[in-house]
Amino acid sequence: MQDDNTLYGRWRETRLVGGHPALDFLNSVSDRVARAEAVDRLGSLADLADWARSAGLAVSPSLAAQVAKTTDKGDSVVTRARALREAAHASLTARVSGQSPPPNALALISDVAAQGMASGSLHWSQPNDTASLTLEKPDPTGLLGLIAWQILDALFRLPGERLRICPRCGWLFVDSTRGGRRRWCQMRTCGNREKAQRHRQAKSPASAQTKGT
Ligand SMILES: [Zn+2]
């Protein structure tokens, strides 16, 4: 049970706002606009395992904890996870602007998905009408595969006209509001920062001068 608390603590709900696990995976970089100040929250295999569990992927807490301990290949798995994430970012941002995903990015995503299946650690299940994959062994290749399948799901299934990029931090999210007018990843972070910045600008003498000219 302690594992669950740890997992949940690292990826608070406020960081899982994309509306789809693939988008939350992209948003594991704290800021995609001000890259110099960005924090990459996928720093270790433990981070990756925790993220998968917290983002709702079909990984049990005990398996996630076991994956996190396979530190012998940790660095290369994290490197591959980051490459997968950037390929997904290139592909999904292309969709936002109505373009085709770059072929090399799609090739990388499908390779990782195929390696995950070939690893024998993913189990296909369809208890009802919906089918899903679950991780059945503490295998980092299977875990990356599970994420890659989520990315493919997002690429094909998410409505392009509802995909948004937060103008302040660059996070991606699905706008599921009724009117389709959600602008920020979160009002409490980027929305409020924008409001505060506008307020400061409105009060500054430079701004007043500009307005006067
Ligand atoms: Zn934002």
Residues whose N, C-alpha, C, O or C-beta is under 5 A from the ligand:
A	BS01	ZN	C166 R168 C169 G170 W171 C185 Q186 C190
